[in-house]
């Protein structure tokens, strides 16, 4: 049977009639979905839960939806790279985020290889950052309650470049830290304290001038 193809211009979009059904020619970074678009293709779908088993209401329509890796910052907005949805100290992960990027992951165990996983792609905390609770902002992992007693005496948890090192050697040596941009998380001597050797405990700076 001869296939009938008719193209209309409607509301600034191409509407294509194929075999009695209409399909939209979608804008950049979008593709037509013949099924109700649920969950919605907005940034909010990264963190909210939707009941898509009953997605037959008028709030979920067929039409153009964002392609994989793209989301709308707001309803009916253009589709932009998923990374645009992320806030400060976050980076987009195309893979399910497991273990979750929360403080609980420090001490809890997670089975991330389950075929039925509750975890999904989205904005993930950068290295050295975690969320105090689900969907809260990403903060330094040092702020997690699990790390409150993490460091020994005279040390504190920091998220910063470890340059110059917190050793007595830094008093006389010169270190070029201008190009050190990677933040490390760990225990560092508090102000007024240094280590006599790399792995020794932090002692008052005055100890650096005493003979071993």
Buried (B, 14 or more C-beta within 10 A) or exposed (E): EEEEEEEEEEEEBEBBEEEEEEBBEBEEBBEBBEEBBBBBBBBBBBEEEEEBEEBEEEEBEBBBBBBEEBBBEEEEEEBBEBEEBBEEBBEBBEEBBBBBBBBBBBEEEEEEEEEEEEBBBBBBBBEBBBBBEEEEEBBBBBBBEBBEEBBEEBBBBBBBEBBBBBBBBBEEEEEEEEEBEEBBBBBBBBEEBBBBEEEEEBBEBEBBEEEE
